């Protein structure tokens, strides 16, 4: 079983990202599970969402404590939340950043920076980075296919909003694939 933890702030679409990644994983041929962890937080408060991927049925129902993958939607969270907690050696951390990050990347963890905010503003016109980061995750991890991700996005959104989100995902996927 492989596990993903997404760190974001309320209103950034972390829960939606987890759900769509799980749908894309299922469409890619594996069992998947997505769920959030938040209480009475409000817009802007730190939130987490989780995804599990497995070739077998998933019976585990706990939070993800030792992720293979981490997505950080807002790099300012690094000073408030230990986004690296429990990361497995060989894991991948995708961080939405346009520059350096604070904190130390754990040994054996691959850090992939991407300016998802810039891409989202260019394509969507708003700084909502979840679909951009989902495309980057697909390219970096190989857990989901771009085609399955696009299908999941089109099932969730319609019309030009779906088109823009697919374009944002695709641009991030190509950017990361080009750098891998």
C-alpha positions as CSV (number, residue, x, y, z in Angstrom):
1,X,0.0,0.0,0.0
2,X,1.2,3.5,-0.8
3,X,0.0,6.6,1.0
4,X,-0.3,10.3,0.2
5,X,-0.8,13.2,2.7
6,X,-1.9,16.6,1.4
7,X,-1.3,19.7,3.4
8,X,-3.2,22.8,2.6
9,X,-5.4,25.6,4.0
10,X,-9.1,25.6,4.2
11,X,-10.5,26.7,0.8
12,X,-7.6,25.6,-1.3
13,X,-9.2,22.4,-2.4
14,X,-7.1,19.8,-0.5
15,X,-10.1,17.6,0.1
16,X,-11.2,17.8,-3.5
17,X,-7.7,17.0,-4.6
18,X,-7.6,13.9,-2.5
19,X,-11.0,12.7,-3.8
20,X,-10.1,13.3,-7.4
21,X,-6.7,11.6,-7.0
22,X,-8.5,8.6,-5.5
23,X,-11.0,8.5,-8.3
24,X,-8.1,8.7,-10.9
25,X,-6.3,5.9,-9.1
26,X,-9.4,3.7,-9.2
27,X,-9.7,4.5,-12.9
28,X,-6.0,3.6,-13.3
29,X,-6.8,0.2,-12.0
30,X,-6.0,0.1,-8.3
31,X,-8.0,0.3,-5.1
32,X,-8.0,3.7,-3.5
33,X,-9.4,5.6,-0.5
34,X,-9.6,9.3,0.2
35,X,-10.6,11.1,3.4
36,X,-10.0,14.5,5.1
37,X,-8.8,15.4,8.6
38,X,-10.2,18.6,9.9
39,X,-12.5,19.8,12.6
40,X,-14.1,23.2,13.0
41,X,-11.4,25.0,11.0
42,X,-12.4,27.8,8.7
43,X,-11.0,29.2,5.5
44,X,-7.3,29.6,5.7
45,X,-6.7,27.2,8.6
46,X,-4.4,24.2,8.1
47,X,-6.1,21.1,6.8
48,X,-4.9,17.6,5.8
49,X,-6.4,15.1,3.3
50,X,-5.2,11.6,2.7
51,X,-5.2,9.1,-0.1
52,X,-4.3,5.4,-0.1
53,X,-3.4,3.3,-3.2
54,X,-3.2,-0.5,-3.2
55,X,-3.4,-3.5,-5.5
56,X,-5.6,-5.1,-2.8
57,X,-8.7,-4.0,-0.9
58,X,-7.9,-1.3,1.7
59,X,-9.2,-2.1,5.1
60,X,-7.1,0.4,7.1
61,X,-9.1,3.5,8.3
62,X,-6.5,5.5,10.2
63,X,-4.9,8.8,9.2
64,X,-1.7,8.6,7.2
65,X,1.3,8.8,9.5
66,X,4.1,7.5,7.3
67,X,3.4,8.8,3.8
68,X,5.2,7.8,0.6
69,X,4.1,11.1,-0.9
70,X,3.3,14.5,0.5
71,X,1.8,17.5,-1.4
72,X,2.1,20.9,0.2
73,X,-0.3,23.4,-1.4
74,X,1.0,26.4,0.6
75,X,4.7,26.6,1.5
76,X,3.9,28.9,4.4
77,X,2.6,25.9,6.2
78,X,6.1,24.6,6.6
79,X,6.8,27.0,9.5
80,X,3.6,26.0,11.3
81,X,3.2,22.3,10.5
82,X,5.7,19.4,10.3
83,X,4.8,18.5,6.7
84,X,7.8,16.1,6.6
85,X,6.6,14.1,9.7
86,X,6.9,10.3,9.1
87,X,8.0,10.6,5.4
88,X,9.4,7.3,4.2
89,X,12.8,7.1,2.6
90,X,12.4,7.1,-1.1
91,X,9.3,9.2,-0.7
92,X,8.4,12.3,-2.8
93,X,7.3,15.7,-1.5
94,X,5.8,18.2,-3.9
95,X,5.7,21.7,-2.6
96,X,4.0,24.7,-4.2
97,X,6.8,27.2,-4.1
98,X,8.4,29.8,-6.3
99,X,11.7,29.7,-4.4
100,X,13.5,28.2,-1.5
101,X,11.6,26.6,1.4
102,X,12.3,26.7,5.1
103,X,13.0,23.5,6.9
104,X,15.2,20.6,6.1
105,X,14.2,17.9,3.6
106,X,14.6,14.5,5.3
107,X,17.4,12.2,4.0
108,X,16.2,10.0,1.2
109,X,13.2,12.1,0.3
110,X,12.9,13.6,-3.2
111,X,11.9,17.3,-3.1
112,X,10.0,18.6,-6.2
113,X,9.3,22.3,-6.2
114,X,6.6,23.6,-8.5
115,X,5.2,27.1,-8.8
116,X,1.6,25.8,-8.9
117,X,0.2,29.2,-8.0
118,X,1.8,30.8,-11.1
119,X,0.4,28.1,-13.3
120,X,-3.1,28.3,-11.7
121,X,-3.2,32.1,-12.2
122,X,-2.2,31.7,-15.8
123,X,-4.7,29.0,-16.6
124,X,-7.5,29.4,-14.1
125,X,-7.2,33.1,-13.3
126,X,-7.4,32.3,-9.5
127,X,-4.7,30.9,-7.1
128,X,-6.5,27.6,-6.5
129,X,-3.7,25.1,-7.0
130,X,-5.2,21.7,-6.4
131,X,-5.7,20.5,-10.0
132,X,-2.3,21.9,-10.9
133,X,-0.6,19.9,-8.1
134,X,-2.6,16.8,-9.0
135,X,-1.1,16.9,-12.5
136,X,2.4,17.3,-10.9
137,X,1.7,14.4,-8.6
138,X,0.6,12.2,-11.5
139,X,3.9,12.9,-13.3
140,X,6.1,12.6,-10.2
141,X,4.6,9.5,-8.7
142,X,3.2,7.4,-11.6
143,X,0.3,6.4,-9.2
144,X,-2.3,7.8,-11.5
145,X,-2.4,8.3,-15.3
146,X,-2.9,11.8,-16.8
147,X,-5.9,10.4,-18.8
148,X,-7.6,9.0,-15.6
149,X,-6.9,12.3,-13.8
150,X,-8.5,14.3,-16.7
151,X,-11.5,12.0,-16.7
152,X,-11.9,12.5,-12.9
153,X,-11.7,16.2,-13.3
154,X,-14.3,16.3,-16.1
155,X,-16.6,14.2,-14.0
156,X,-16.3,16.7,-11.1
157,X,-16.4,20.0,-13.1
158,X,-18.2,20.9,-16.3
159,X,-17.8,23.2,-19.3
160,X,-15.0,25.8,-19.4
161,X,-14.1,25.1,-15.7
162,X,-13.4,21.5,-16.5
163,X,-11.4,22.5,-19.6
164,X,-9.3,25.0,-17.6
165,X,-8.6,22.5,-14.7
166,X,-7.6,19.8,-17.2
167,X,-5.3,22.3,-18.9
168,X,-3.7,23.2,-15.5
169,X,-3.2,19.6,-14.7
170,X,-1.7,18.8,-18.1
171,X,0.7,21.8,-17.9
172,X,2.0,20.8,-14.5
173,X,2.3,17.1,-15.6
174,X,4.4,18.2,-18.6
175,X,6.5,20.5,-16.5
176,X,7.4,17.8,-14.0
177,X,7.8,15.1,-16.7
178,X,10.2,17.4,-18.5
179,X,12.3,17.9,-15.3
180,X,12.3,14.3,-14.2
